[in-house]
């Protein structure tokens, strides 16, 4: 009888360890997906029109990651990633998630088409930019 109780306890502990191993592997994959998704947006410059579209696109991509609840407010991403402890229900653990906060650092792109200064000498008579000589070409006047 003693060996039976030891065997059952050992199998239960083995089951808990296996369950935690699976939870760790899932957490690794979900964290990697989260990191890659966020890094594709961090530090990028977007026009004001693109900004809302990119934030919505990021939300949609984050919704596809399981055990994840994301919220974006004022260029700050808050993520709750659940499923940290695999056998949490069996062990009576209620708080089974990680809170991750990340600043997205999204910037509005400045106007790319700046007006050429008329005094710069780079605009021709018709307003088109003219190439600037680097000094190696012979002058046509000389």
C-alpha positions as CSV (number, residue, x, y, z in Angstrom):
1,X,0.0,0.0,0.0
2,X,2.9,2.3,0.8
3,X,4.3,1.9,-2.7
4,X,0.9,2.6,-4.3
5,X,0.6,5.9,-2.4
6,X,4.1,6.9,-3.4
7,X,3.5,6.0,-7.0
8,X,0.2,8.0,-7.2
9,X,1.9,11.0,-5.5
10,X,4.9,10.8,-7.9
11,X,2.5,10.7,-10.9
12,X,0.6,13.7,-9.7
13,X,3.9,15.7,-9.2
14,X,5.0,14.5,-12.7
15,X,1.7,15.7,-14.1
16,X,2.1,19.1,-12.5
17,X,5.7,19.5,-13.8
18,X,4.6,18.5,-17.3
19,X,1.8,21.0,-17.2
20,X,4.2,23.7,-16.1
21,X,6.6,22.8,-18.9
22,X,3.8,23.1,-21.5
23,X,2.8,26.5,-20.0
24,X,6.4,27.7,-20.1
25,X,6.7,26.7,-23.8
26,X,3.4,28.5,-24.6
27,X,4.4,31.5,-22.7
28,X,7.7,31.7,-24.6
29,X,6.0,31.5,-28.0
30,X,3.4,34.1,-26.9
31,X,6.0,36.5,-25.5
32,X,8.1,36.1,-28.7
33,X,5.1,36.9,-30.9
34,X,4.3,39.9,-28.7
35,X,7.8,41.2,-28.9
36,X,8.1,40.8,-32.6
37,X,4.7,42.4,-33.2
38,X,5.5,45.4,-31.0
39,X,9.0,45.9,-32.4
40,X,7.6,46.2,-35.9
41,X,5.8,49.4,-34.8
42,X,8.2,50.9,-32.2
43,X,10.1,54.0,-33.2
44,X,8.4,54.3,-36.6
45,X,7.3,57.6,-38.1
46,X,3.8,57.8,-39.6
47,X,1.7,60.5,-41.0
48,X,-1.2,61.7,-39.0
49,X,-3.6,59.8,-41.3
50,X,-1.6,56.6,-40.9
51,X,-1.3,56.8,-37.1
52,X,-4.9,55.6,-36.2
53,X,-4.7,53.0,-38.9
54,X,-1.4,51.6,-37.6
55,X,-2.7,51.6,-34.0
56,X,-5.8,49.7,-35.1
57,X,-3.6,47.3,-37.1
58,X,-1.4,46.7,-34.0
59,X,-4.5,46.0,-31.9
60,X,-5.8,43.5,-34.4
61,X,-2.4,41.7,-34.5
62,X,-2.2,41.5,-30.7
63,X,-5.8,40.1,-30.5
64,X,-4.5,37.0,-32.4
65,X,-2.1,36.1,-29.7
66,X,-3.7,33.7,-27.2
67,X,-3.9,34.5,-23.5
68,X,-3.3,38.1,-24.1
69,X,-5.3,41.3,-23.4
70,X,-3.9,44.5,-24.8
71,X,-4.8,48.1,-24.4
72,X,-3.3,51.1,-26.1
73,X,-3.7,54.6,-24.6
74,X,-1.7,57.7,-25.3
75,X,1.1,55.9,-27.2
76,X,1.5,53.4,-24.3
77,X,0.8,49.7,-24.6
78,X,-0.4,47.7,-21.6
79,X,-0.5,44.0,-22.0
80,X,-1.8,41.3,-19.6
81,X,-0.4,37.9,-20.5
82,X,-2.1,35.0,-18.8
83,X,-1.3,31.3,-18.4
84,X,2.0,31.8,-16.5
85,X,1.4,28.9,-14.1
86,X,0.1,25.8,-16.0
87,X,-1.6,24.0,-13.1
88,X,-2.8,27.1,-11.4
89,X,-6.4,25.8,-11.0
90,X,-5.1,22.6,-9.4
91,X,-2.8,24.5,-7.0
92,X,-5.5,27.2,-6.1
93,X,-3.6,30.1,-7.7
94,X,-5.8,32.9,-8.8
95,X,-3.3,35.6,-10.0
96,X,-1.9,33.9,-13.1
97,X,-0.9,36.7,-15.4
98,X,2.0,39.2,-16.1
99,X,1.4,42.9,-16.7
100,X,3.7,44.4,-19.4
101,X,3.9,48.1,-20.1
102,X,5.7,49.4,-23.2
103,X,6.0,52.9,-24.7
104,X,5.4,52.6,-28.4
105,X,7.3,55.8,-29.3
106,X,5.2,56.4,-32.5
107,X,6.1,59.7,-34.1
108,X,4.2,61.8,-36.6
109,X,6.3,62.1,-39.7
110,X,7.3,65.7,-40.5
111,X,6.4,67.0,-43.9
112,X,8.7,65.4,-46.5
113,X,8.2,68.0,-49.2
114,X,9.8,71.2,-48.0
115,X,9.7,74.3,-50.2
116,X,13.0,75.2,-51.9
117,X,14.3,78.6,-51.0
118,X,14.4,80.8,-54.0
119,X,17.8,82.3,-52.9
120,X,19.5,78.9,-52.7
121,X,20.3,78.9,-56.3
122,X,19.1,75.3,-56.8
123,X,15.9,76.1,-58.5
124,X,15.8,76.9,-62.2
125,X,13.7,79.5,-64.0
126,X,10.8,77.0,-64.3
127,X,11.0,76.1,-60.5
128,X,12.5,72.6,-61.1
129,X,15.5,71.8,-59.0
130,X,18.9,71.9,-60.8
131,X,21.8,69.6,-60.0
132,X,24.5,71.2,-57.9
133,X,28.0,71.0,-59.4
134,X,30.6,69.4,-57.3
135,X,33.4,71.4,-58.9
136,X,34.9,68.6,-61.0
137,X,33.0,69.5,-64.2
138,X,34.4,72.1,-66.5
139,X,32.5,75.4,-66.7
140,X,30.7,76.0,-70.0
141,X,31.7,79.7,-69.8
142,X,35.4,79.1,-69.5
